[in-house]
Amino acid sequence: MDVLVALGTSAAYFYSLYESLKTIGDPTYMPHLYFETSAILITLILFGKYLEKKALTIKQ
């Protein structure tokens, strides 16, 4: 599961990086950027793991 999350968020980040660099050559180009999507996904995954660890320590 971690590999799939890392692959998906990396793809979104590097695609956005490519699109933002593409605007250097053509300032009229309107890119579709997904930087916030990859950041939110990583944040939610880490928060979920934190809650899971917290729940396991409370349960014991």
PDB file of N, H, CA, C and O in Angstrom:
ATOM      1  N   MET A   1       0.828  -1.194   0.000  1.00  0.00           N
ATOM      2  CA  MET A   1       0.000   0.000   0.000  1.00  0.00           C
ATOM      3  C   MET A   1       0.874   1.260   0.000  1.00  0.00           C
ATOM      4  O   MET A   1       0.579   2.228  -0.701  1.00  0.00           O
ATOM      5  N   ASP A   2       1.940   1.238   0.784  1.00  0.00           N
ATOM      6  H   ASP A   2       2.179   0.452   1.354  1.00  0.00           H
ATOM      7  CA  ASP A   2       2.811   2.410   0.849  1.00  0.00           C
ATOM      8  C   ASP A   2       3.462   2.704  -0.507  1.00  0.00           C
ATOM      9  O   ASP A   2       3.658   3.861  -0.879  1.00  0.00           O
ATOM     10  N   VAL A   3       3.790   1.637  -1.233  1.00  0.00           N
ATOM     11  H   VAL A   3       3.631   0.697  -0.931  1.00  0.00           H
ATOM     12  CA  VAL A   3       4.405   1.825  -2.553  1.00  0.00           C
ATOM     13  C   VAL A   3       3.417   2.487  -3.508  1.00  0.00           C
ATOM     14  O   VAL A   3       3.795   3.361  -4.287  1.00  0.00           O
ATOM     15  N   LEU A   4       2.164   2.075  -3.449  1.00  0.00           N
ATOM     16  H   LEU A   4       1.857   1.364  -2.816  1.00  0.00           H
ATOM     17  CA  LEU A   4       1.152   2.665  -4.327  1.00  0.00           C
ATOM     18  C   LEU A   4       0.922   4.139  -4.011  1.00  0.00           C
ATOM     19  O   LEU A   4       0.772   4.955  -4.919  1.00  0.00           O
ATOM     20  N   VAL A   5       0.895   4.476  -2.734  1.00  0.00           N
ATOM     21  H   VAL A   5       1.018   3.812  -1.996  1.00  0.00           H
ATOM     22  CA  VAL A   5       0.721   5.872  -2.338  1.00  0.00           C
ATOM     23  C   VAL A   5       1.926   6.694  -2.787  1.00  0.00           C
ATOM     24  O   VAL A   5       1.770   7.789  -3.328  1.00  0.00           O
ATOM     25  N   ALA A   6       3.117   6.166  -2.563  1.00  0.00           N
ATOM     26  H   ALA A   6       3.244   5.277  -2.124  1.00  0.00           H
ATOM     27  CA  ALA A   6       4.331   6.881  -2.965  1.00  0.00           C
ATOM     28  C   ALA A   6       4.386   7.061  -4.480  1.00  0.00           C
ATOM     29  O   ALA A   6       4.777   8.122  -4.967  1.00  0.00           O
ATOM     30  N   LEU A   7       3.998   6.037  -5.215  1.00  0.00           N
ATOM     31  H   LEU A   7       3.680   5.175  -4.819  1.00  0.00           H
ATOM     32  CA  LEU A   7       4.012   6.121  -6.675  1.00  0.00           C
ATOM     33  C   LEU A   7       2.993   7.134  -7.185  1.00  0.00           C
ATOM     34  O   LEU A   7       3.292   7.918  -8.086  1.00  0.00           O
ATOM     35  N   GLY A   8       1.808   7.122  -6.620  1.00  0.00           N
ATOM     36  H   GLY A   8       1.565   6.485  -5.888  1.00  0.00           H
ATOM     37  CA  GLY A   8       0.757   8.050  -7.054  1.00  0.00           C
ATOM     38  C   GLY A   8       1.071   9.492  -6.722  1.00  0.00           C
ATOM     39  O   GLY A   8       0.884  10.379  -7.555  1.00  0.00           O
ATOM     40  N   THR A   9       1.547   9.733  -5.511  1.00  0.00           N
ATOM     41  H   THR A   9       1.698   9.012  -4.835  1.00  0.00           H
ATOM     42  CA  THR A   9       1.862  11.112  -5.132  1.00  0.00           C
ATOM     43  C   THR A   9       3.092  11.624  -5.868  1.00  0.00           C
ATOM     44  O   THR A   9       3.169  12.805  -6.206  1.00  0.00           O
ATOM     45  N   SER A  10       4.047  10.746  -6.115  1.00  0.00           N
ATOM     46  H   SER A  10       3.985   9.786  -5.840  1.00  0.00           H
ATOM     47  CA  SER A  10       5.230  11.159  -6.887  1.00  0.00           C
ATOM     48  C   SER A  10       4.850  11.490  -8.328  1.00  0.00           C
ATOM     49  O   SER A  10       5.364  12.446  -8.909  1.00  0.00           O
ATOM     50  N   ALA A  11       3.957  10.701  -8.894  1.00  0.00           N
ATOM     51  H   ALA A  11       3.540   9.924  -8.422  1.00  0.00           H
ATOM     52  CA  ALA A  11       3.505  10.973 -10.260  1.00  0.00           C
ATOM     53  C   ALA A  11       2.812  12.325 -10.335  1.00  0.00           C
ATOM     54  O   ALA A  11       3.052  13.093 -11.267  1.00  0.00           O
ATOM     55  N   ALA A  12       1.953  12.625  -9.362  1.00  0.00           N
ATOM     56  H   ALA A  12       1.758  12.002  -8.605  1.00  0.00           H
ATOM     57  CA  ALA A  12       1.265  13.921  -9.350  1.00  0.00           C
ATOM     58  C   ALA A  12       2.260  15.062  -9.186  1.00  0.00           C
ATOM     59  O   ALA A  12       2.142  16.093  -9.847  1.00  0.00           O
ATOM     60  N   TYR A  13       3.246  14.877  -8.301  1.00  0.00           N
ATOM     61  H   TYR A  13       3.342  14.039  -7.765  1.00  0.00           H
ATOM     62  CA  TYR A  13       4.224  15.931  -8.054  1.00  0.00           C
ATOM     63  C   TYR A  13       5.106  16.179  -9.288  1.00  0.00           C
ATOM     64  O   TYR A  13       5.291  17.324  -9.698  1.00  0.00           O
ATOM     65  N   PHE A  14       5.645  15.110  -9.872  1.00  0.00           N
ATOM     66  H   PHE A  14       5.494  14.179  -9.539  1.00  0.00           H
ATOM     67  CA  PHE A  14       6.544  15.290 -11.008  1.00  0.00           C
ATOM     68  C   PHE A  14       5.813  15.754 -12.271  1.00  0.00           C
ATOM     69  O   PHE A  14       6.388  16.474 -13.087  1.00  0.00           O
ATOM     70  N   TYR A  15       4.554  15.348 -12.438  1.00  0.00           N
ATOM     71  H   TYR A  15       4.087  14.763 -11.775  1.00  0.00           H
ATOM     72  CA  TYR A  15       3.765  15.865 -13.550  1.00  0.00           C
ATOM     73  C   TYR A  15       3.538  17.365 -13.380  1.00  0.00           C
ATOM     74  O   TYR A  15       3.634  18.125 -14.344  1.00  0.00           O
ATOM     75  N   SER A  16       3.240  17.786 -12.161  1.00  0.00           N
ATOM     76  H   SER A  16       3.163  17.169 -11.378  1.00  0.00           H
ATOM     77  CA  SER A  16       3.047  19.212 -11.898  1.00  0.00           C
ATOM     78  C   SER A  16       4.340  19.988 -12.106  1.00  0.00           C
ATOM     79  O   SER A  16       4.323  21.105 -12.624  1.00  0.00           O
ATOM     80  N   LEU A  17       5.450  19.402 -11.705  1.00  0.00           N
ATOM     81  H   LEU A  17       5.464  18.495 -11.284  1.00  0.00           H
ATOM     82  CA  LEU A  17       6.748  20.045 -11.926  1.00  0.00           C
ATOM     83  C   LEU A  17       7.029  20.202 -13.417  1.00  0.00           C
ATOM     84  O   LEU A  17       7.497  21.250 -13.862  1.00  0.00           O
ATOM     85  N   TYR A  18       6.743  19.158 -14.179  1.00  0.00           N
ATOM     86  H   TYR A  18       6.363  18.306 -13.817  1.00  0.00           H
ATOM     87  CA  TYR A  18       6.920  19.222 -15.636  1.00  0.00           C
ATOM     88  C   TYR A  18       6.026  20.308 -16.251  1.00  0.00           C
ATOM     89  O   TYR A  18       6.474  21.092 -17.087  1.00  0.00           O
ATOM     90  N   GLU A  19       4.766  20.342 -15.829  1.00  0.00           N
ATOM     91  H   GLU A  19       4.402  19.705 -15.150  1.00  0.00           H
ATOM     92  CA  GLU A  19       3.844  21.336 -16.358  1.00  0.00           C
ATOM     93  C   GLU A  19       4.262  22.761 -15.986  1.00  0.00           C
ATOM     94  O   GLU A  19       4.132  23.677 -16.798  1.00  0.00           O
ATOM     95  N   SER A  20       4.759  22.947 -14.771  1.00  0.00           N
ATOM     96  H   SER A  20       4.864  22.203 -14.112  1.00  0.00           H
ATOM     97  CA  SER A  20       5.170  24.295 -14.374  1.00  0.00           C
ATOM     98  C   SER A  20       6.437  24.730 -15.111  1.00  0.00           C
ATOM     99  O   SER A  20       6.595  25.913 -15.415  1.00  0.00           O
ATOM    100  N   LEU A  21       7.330  23.800 -15.399  1.00  0.00           N
ATOM    101  H   LEU A  21       7.202  22.840 -15.152  1.00  0.00           H
ATOM    102  CA  LEU A  21       8.526  24.145 -16.174  1.00  0.00           C
ATOM    103  C   LEU A  21       8.187  24.397 -17.643  1.00  0.00           C
ATOM    104  O   LEU A  21       8.892  25.135 -18.332  1.00  0.00           O
ATOM    105  N   LYS A  22       7.121  23.790 -18.108  1.00  0.00           N
ATOM    106  H   LYS A  22       6.548  23.191 -17.549  1.00  0.00           H
ATOM    107  CA  LYS A  22       6.669  23.981 -19.491  1.00  0.00           C
ATOM    108  C   LYS A  22       6.203  25.423 -19.731  1.00  0.00           C
ATOM    109  O   LYS A  22       6.245  25.907 -20.862  1.00  0.00           O
ATOM    110  N   THR A  23       5.763  26.101 -18.680  1.00  0.00           N
ATOM    111  H   THR A  23       5.729  25.708 -17.761  1.00  0.00           H
ATOM    112  CA  THR A  23       5.293  27.479 -18.830  1.00  0.00           C
ATOM    113  C   THR A  23       6.433  28.466 -19.039  1.00  0.00           C
ATOM    114  O   THR A  23       6.193  29.602 -19.447  1.00  0.00           O
ATOM    115  N   ILE A  24       7.670  28.054 -18.767  1.00  0.00           N
ATOM    116  H   ILE A  24       7.865  27.131 -18.435  1.00  0.00           H
ATOM    117  CA  ILE A  24       8.813  28.953 -18.982  1.00  0.00           C
ATOM    118  C   ILE A  24       8.944  29.294 -20.466  1.00  0.00           C
ATOM    119  O   ILE A  24       9.224  30.438 -20.823  1.00  0.00           O
ATOM    120  N   GLY A  25       8.741  28.303 -21.321  1.00  0.00           N
ATOM    121  H   GLY A  25       8.513  27.374 -21.031  1.00  0.00           H
ATOM    122  CA  GLY A  25       8.855  28.537 -22.759  1.00  0.00           C
ATOM    123  C   GLY A  25       7.649  29.238 -23.357  1.00  0.00           C
ATOM    124  O   GLY A  25       7.777  29.933 -24.365  1.00  0.00           O
ATOM    125  N   ASP A  26       6.499  29.073 -22.764  1.00  0.00           N
ATOM    126  H   ASP A  26       6.394  28.508 -21.945  1.00  0.00           H
ATOM    127  CA  ASP A  26       5.262  29.646 -23.298  1.00  0.00           C
ATOM    128  C   ASP A  26       4.443  30.225 -22.148  1.00  0.00           C
ATOM    129  O   ASP A  26       3.694  29.492 -21.502  1.00  0.00           O
ATOM    130  N   PRO A  27       4.569  31.524 -21.878  1.00  0.00           N
ATOM    131  CA  PRO A  27       3.861  32.123 -20.742  1.00  0.00           C
ATOM    132  C   PRO A  27       2.334  32.102 -20.868  1.00  0.00           C
ATOM    133  O   PRO A  27       1.638  32.273 -19.867  1.00  0.00           O
ATOM    134  N   THR A  28       1.808  31.898 -22.061  1.00  0.00           N
ATOM    135  H   THR A  28       2.373  31.760 -22.874  1.00  0.00           H
ATOM    136  CA  THR A  28       0.351  31.862 -22.238  1.00  0.00           C
ATOM    137  C   THR A  28      -0.223  30.481 -21.930  1.00  0.00           C
ATOM    138  O   THR A  28      -1.442  30.316 -21.875  1.00  0.00           O
ATOM    139  N   TYR A  29       0.642  29.493 -21.729  1.00  0.00           N
ATOM    140  H   TYR A  29       1.632  29.627 -21.774  1.00  0.00           H
ATOM    141  CA  TYR A  29       0.203  28.125 -21.444  1.00  0.00           C
ATOM    142  C   TYR A  29      -0.398  28.056 -20.043  1.00  0.00           C
ATOM    143  O   TYR A  29       0.203  28.546 -19.087  1.00  0.00           O
ATOM    144  N   MET A  30      -1.576  27.453 -19.915  1.00  0.00           N
ATOM    145  H   MET A  30      -2.064  27.055 -20.692  1.00  0.00           H
ATOM    146  CA  MET A  30      -2.252  27.320 -18.629  1.00  0.00           C
ATOM    147  C   MET A  30      -2.129  25.865 -18.148  1.00  0.00           C
ATOM    148  O   MET A  30      -2.871  24.997 -18.608  1.00  0.00           O
ATOM    149  N   PRO A  31      -1.212  25.605 -17.242  1.00  0.00           N
ATOM    150  CA  PRO A  31      -0.996  24.211 -16.815  1.00  0.00           C
ATOM    151  C   PRO A  31      -2.017  23.738 -15.784  1.00  0.00           C
ATOM    152  O   PRO A  31      -2.653  24.541 -15.101  1.00  0.00           O
ATOM    153  N   HIS A  32      -2.157  22.429 -15.687  1.00  0.00           N
ATOM    154  H   HIS A  32      -1.640  21.777 -16.241  1.00  0.00           H
ATOM    155  CA  HIS A  32      -2.951  21.799 -14.635  1.00  0.00           C
ATOM    156  C   HIS A  32      -1.961  21.297 -13.592  1.00  0.00           C
ATOM    157  O   HIS A  32      -1.202  20.362 -13.849  1.00  0.00           O
ATOM    158  N   LEU A  33      -1.970  21.913 -12.424  1.00  0.00           N
ATOM    159  H   LEU A  33      -2.587  22.672 -12.216  1.00  0.00           H
ATOM    160  CA  LEU A  33      -1.001  21.569 -11.386  1.00  0.00           C
ATOM    161  C   LEU A  33      -1.679  20.793 -10.260  1.00  0.00           C
ATOM    162  O   LEU A  33      -2.816  21.078  -9.885  1.00  0.00           O
ATOM    163  N   TYR A  34      -0.956  19.807  -9.728  1.00  0.00           N
ATOM    164  H   TYR A  34      -0.031  19.576 -10.032  1.00  0.00           H
ATOM    165  CA  TYR A  34      -1.498  18.940  -8.691  1.00  0.00           C
ATOM    166  C   TYR A  34      -0.576  18.869  -7.473  1.00  0.00           C
ATOM    167  O   TYR A  34      -0.537  17.848  -6.787  1.00  0.00           O
ATOM    168  N   PHE A  35       0.161  19.939  -7.200  1.00  0.00           N
ATOM    169  H   PHE A  35       0.129  20.769  -7.757  1.00  0.00           H
ATOM    170  CA  PHE A  35       1.046  19.947  -6.036  1.00  0.00           C
ATOM    171  C   PHE A  35       0.255  19.748  -4.741  1.00  0.00           C
ATOM    172  O   PHE A  35       0.664  18.987  -3.865  1.00  0.00           O
ATOM    173  N   GLU A  36      -0.869  20.434  -4.635  1.00  0.00           N
ATOM    174  H   GLU A  36      -1.201  21.052  -5.348  1.00  0.00           H
ATOM    175  CA  GLU A  36      -1.647  20.349  -3.397  1.00  0.00           C
ATOM    176  C   GLU A  36      -2.258  18.968  -3.210  1.00  0.00           C
ATOM    177  O   GLU A  36      -2.432  18.517  -2.078  1.00  0.00           O
ATOM    178  N   THR A  37      -2.585  18.297  -4.298  1.00  0.00           N
ATOM    179  H   THR A  37      -2.444  18.664  -5.218  1.00  0.00           H
ATOM    180  CA  THR A  37      -3.165  16.963  -4.202  1.00  0.00           C
ATOM    181  C   THR A  37      -2.179  15.980  -3.595  1.00  0.00           C
ATOM    182  O   THR A  37      -2.534  15.200  -2.712  1.00  0.00           O
ATOM    183  N   SER A  38      -0.934  16.019  -4.071  1.00  0.00           N
ATOM    184  H   SER A  38      -0.646  16.652  -4.789  1.00  0.00           H
ATOM    185  CA  SER A  38       0.053  15.096  -3.515  1.00  0.00           C
ATOM    186  C   SER A  38       0.358  15.434  -2.062  1.00  0.00           C
ATOM    187  O   SER A  38       0.562  14.531  -1.251  1.00  0.00           O
ATOM    188  N   ALA A  39       0.391  16.707  -1.724  1.00  0.00           N
ATOM    189  H   ALA A  39       0.225  17.441  -2.384  1.00  0.00           H
ATOM    190  CA  ALA A  39       0.663  17.098  -0.334  1.00  0.00           C
ATOM    191  C   ALA A  39      -0.471  16.670   0.590  1.00  0.00           C
ATOM    192  O   ALA A  39      -0.220  16.193   1.697  1.00  0.00           O
ATOM    193  N   ILE A  40      -1.711  16.835   0.147  1.00  0.00           N
ATOM    194  H   ILE A  40      -1.915  17.222  -0.752  1.00  0.00           H
ATOM    195  CA  ILE A  40      -2.858  16.451   0.979  1.00  0.00           C
ATOM    196  C   ILE A  40      -2.912  14.940   1.160  1.00  0.00           C
ATOM    197  O   ILE A  40      -3.208  14.460   2.255  1.00  0.00           O
ATOM    198  N   LEU A  41      -2.631  14.188   0.103  1.00  0.00           N
ATOM    199  H   LEU A  41      -2.391  14.578  -0.786  1.00  0.00           H
ATOM    200  CA  LEU A  41      -2.645  12.728   0.224  1.00  0.00           C
ATOM    201  C   LEU A  41      -1.596  12.237   1.201  1.00  0.00           C
ATOM    202  O   LEU A  41      -1.881  11.371   2.029  1.00  0.00           O
ATOM    203  N   ILE A  42      -0.390  12.775   1.120  1.00  0.00           N
ATOM    204  H   ILE A  42      -0.160  13.478   0.447  1.00  0.00           H
ATOM    205  CA  ILE A  42       0.665  12.376   2.043  1.00  0.00           C
ATOM    206  C   ILE A  42       0.287  12.754   3.469  1.00  0.00           C
ATOM    207  O   ILE A  42       0.508  11.974   4.396  1.00  0.00           O
ATOM    208  N   THR A  43      -0.278  13.936   3.653  1.00  0.00           N
ATOM    209  H   THR A  43      -0.458  14.570   2.901  1.00  0.00           H
ATOM    210  CA  THR A  43      -0.695  14.368   4.986  1.00  0.00           C
ATOM    211  C   THR A  43      -1.769  13.450   5.563  1.00  0.00           C
ATOM    212  O   THR A  43      -1.692  13.066   6.730  1.00  0.00           O
ATOM    213  N   LEU A  44      -2.759  13.099   4.766  1.00  0.00           N
ATOM    214  H   LEU A  44      -2.822  13.411   3.818  1.00  0.00           H
ATOM    215  CA  LEU A  44      -3.829  12.231   5.249  1.00  0.00           C
ATOM    216  C   LEU A  44      -3.331  10.821   5.566  1.00  0.00           C
ATOM    217  O   LEU A  44      -3.773  10.219   6.545  1.00  0.00           O
ATOM    218  N   ILE A  45      -2.429  10.293   4.763  1.00  0.00           N
ATOM    219  H   ILE A  45      -2.070  10.782   3.968  1.00  0.00           H
ATOM    220  CA  ILE A  45      -1.866   8.971   5.026  1.00  0.00           C
ATOM    221  C   ILE A  45      -1.076   8.989   6.325  1.00  0.00           C
ATOM    222  O   ILE A  45      -1.226   8.090   7.153  1.00  0.00           O
ATOM    223  N   LEU A  46      -0.231  10.006   6.514  1.00  0.00           N
ATOM    224  H   LEU A  46      -0.109  10.736   5.842  1.00  0.00           H
ATOM    225  CA  LEU A  46       0.549  10.095   7.747  1.00  0.00           C
ATOM    226  C   LEU A  46      -0.345  10.291   8.971  1.00  0.00           C
ATOM    227  O   LEU A  46      -0.079   9.720  10.028  1.00  0.00           O
ATOM    228  N   PHE A  47      -1.396  11.089   8.836  1.00  0.00           N
ATOM    229  H   PHE A  47      -1.612  11.553   7.976  1.00  0.00           H
ATOM    230  CA  PHE A  47      -2.324  11.295   9.938  1.00  0.00           C
ATOM    231  C   PHE A  47      -3.066  10.002  10.280  1.00  0.00           C
ATOM    232  O   PHE A  47      -3.292   9.709  11.454  1.00  0.00           O
ATOM    233  N   GLY A  48      -3.440   9.234   9.268  1.00  0.00           N
ATOM    234  H   GLY A  48      -3.256   9.472   8.315  1.00  0.00           H
ATOM    235  CA  GLY A  48      -4.096   7.953   9.493  1.00  0.00           C
ATOM    236  C   GLY A  48      -3.188   6.966  10.203  1.00  0.00           C
ATOM    237  O   GLY A  48      -3.625   6.237  11.094  1.00  0.00           O
ATOM    238  N   LYS A  49      -1.915   6.945   9.805  1.00  0.00           N
ATOM    239  H   LYS A  49      -1.560   7.537   9.081  1.00  0.00           H
ATOM    240  CA  LYS A  49      -0.962   6.066  10.486  1.00  0.00           C
ATOM    241  C   LYS A  49      -0.750   6.499  11.932  1.00  0.00           C
ATOM    242  O   LYS A  49      -0.603   5.658  12.818  1.00  0.00           O
ATOM    243  N   TYR A  50      -0.734   7.794  12.168  1.00  0.00           N
ATOM    244  H   TYR A  50      -0.854   8.478  11.448  1.00  0.00           H
ATOM    245  CA  TYR A  50      -0.601   8.316  13.528  1.00  0.00           C
ATOM    246  C   TYR A  50      -1.791   7.882  14.383  1.00  0.00           C
ATOM    247  O   TYR A  50      -1.613   7.416  15.508  1.00  0.00           O
ATOM    248  N   LEU A  51      -2.997   8.035  13.849  1.00  0.00           N
ATOM    249  H   LEU A  51      -3.141   8.414  12.935  1.00  0.00           H
ATOM    250  CA  LEU A  51      -4.195   7.639  14.592  1.00  0.00           C
ATOM    251  C   LEU A  51      -4.214   6.130  14.854  1.00  0.00           C
ATOM    252  O   LEU A  51      -4.621   5.685  15.927  1.00  0.00           O
ATOM    253  N   GLU A  52      -3.776   5.357  13.874  1.00  0.00           N
ATOM    254  H   GLU A  52      -3.446   5.718  13.002  1.00  0.00           H
ATOM    255  CA  GLU A  52      -3.736   3.909  14.047  1.00  0.00           C
ATOM    256  C   GLU A  52      -2.756   3.513  15.155  1.00  0.00           C
ATOM    257  O   GLU A  52      -3.062   2.657  15.986  1.00  0.00           O
ATOM    258  N   LYS A  53      -1.594   4.134  15.162  1.00  0.00           N
ATOM    259  H   LYS A  53      -1.345   4.829  14.487  1.00  0.00           H
ATOM    260  CA  LYS A  53      -0.613   3.845  16.198  1.00  0.00           C
ATOM    261  C   LYS A  53      -1.126   4.284  17.570  1.00  0.00           C
ATOM    262  O   LYS A  53      -0.924   3.589  18.566  1.00  0.00           O
ATOM    263  N   LYS A  54      -1.782   5.426  17.617  1.00  0.00           N
ATOM    264  H   LYS A  54      -1.946   5.991  16.809  1.00  0.00           H
ATOM    265  CA  LYS A  54      -2.340   5.946  18.874  1.00  0.00           C
ATOM    266  C   LYS A  54      -3.436   5.006  19.389  1.00  0.00           C
ATOM    267  O   LYS A  54      -3.516   4.749  20.590  1.00  0.00           O
ATOM    268  N   ALA A  55      -4.275   4.497  18.492  1.00  0.00           N
ATOM    269  H   ALA A  55      -4.211   4.706  17.517  1.00  0.00           H
ATOM    270  CA  ALA A  55      -5.340   3.601  18.895  1.00  0.00           C
ATOM    271  C   ALA A  55      -4.777   2.275  19.395  1.00  0.00           C
ATOM    272  O   ALA A  55      -5.326   1.694  20.331  1.00  0.00           O
ATOM    273  N   LEU A  56      -3.714   1.791  18.803  1.00  0.00           N
ATOM    274  H   LEU A  56      -3.268   2.263  18.043  1.00  0.00           H
ATOM    275  CA  LEU A  56      -3.125   0.537  19.244  1.00  0.00           C
ATOM    276  C   LEU A  56      -2.475   0.678  20.617  1.00  0.00           C
ATOM    277  O   LEU A  56      -2.508  -0.261  21.412  1.00  0.00           O
ATOM    278  N   THR A  57      -1.883   1.840  20.906  1.00  0.00           N
ATOM    279  H   THR A  57      -1.856   2.602  20.260  1.00  0.00           H
ATOM    280  CA  THR A  57      -1.258   2.030  22.215  1.00  0.00           C
ATOM    281  C   THR A  57      -2.313   2.216  23.313  1.00  0.00           C
ATOM    282  O   THR A  57      -2.088   1.814  24.455  1.00  0.00           O
ATOM    283  N   ILE A  58      -3.445   2.811  22.985  1.00  0.00           N
ATOM    284  H   ILE A  58      -3.628   3.137  22.057  1.00  0.00           H
ATOM    285  CA  ILE A  58      -4.517   2.982  23.957  1.00  0.00           C
ATOM    286  C   ILE A  58      -5.172   1.621  24.249  1.00  0.00           C
ATOM    287  O   ILE A  58      -5.537   1.330  25.388  1.00  0.00           O
ATOM    288  N   LYS A  59      -5.312   0.803  23.209  1.00  0.00           N
ATOM    289  H   LYS A  59      -5.015   1.040  22.284  1.00  0.00           H
ATOM    290  CA  LYS A  59      -5.962  -0.497  23.349  1.00  0.00           C
ATOM    291  C   LYS A  59      -5.171  -1.439  24.256  1.00  0.00           C
ATOM    292  O   LYS A  59      -5.762  -2.258  24.960  1.00  0.00           O
ATOM    293  N   GLN A  60      -3.874  -1.335  24.247  1.00  0.00           N
ATOM    294  H   GLN A  60      -3.394  -0.669  23.676  1.00  0.00           H
ATOM    295  CA  GLN A  60      -3.033  -2.237  25.039  1.00  0.00           C
ATOM    296  C   GLN A  60      -2.987  -1.770  26.415  1.00  0.00           C
ATOM    297  O   GLN A  60      -2.332  -2.387  27.255  1.00  0.00           O
TER     298      GLN A  60
END
